[in-house]
Amino acid sequence: MPIYEYECKKCGAVFELIRSFGASDVDVKCAQCGSPRILRLISAPSRVSKSCGPTSRGT
């Protein structure tokens, strides 16, 4: 499940929530003040590599 980042429009707090792709943001409330006035922030997706260490490239 993806991690979404939100900003509260009332107190300015920024917080993260793990939510399914299909979940609506309607029920999200600020983790600090409980306000429903939140904005989902756009962030770059993270990428997980399956390699377990640096690779040698013939050097």
C-alpha positions, 0 to 999 in steps of 0.5 A: 500500500502506498504512503500518502503525505498530507498537509493540514490547512488549519494548523499547517501540520504535515503527516503521512498515512498508509492508504490503499489506492482506492481509498478516498481522502474524505475521512482523513483528518489532521493527526495534530488538530483533528481538522478535516481541512487537509490537502494531499501533497504530491511527492515523488514515488520511491523505488525499491531495488532488488539488488543487495549491494553495489554492482561492479561495472568493470572498473 
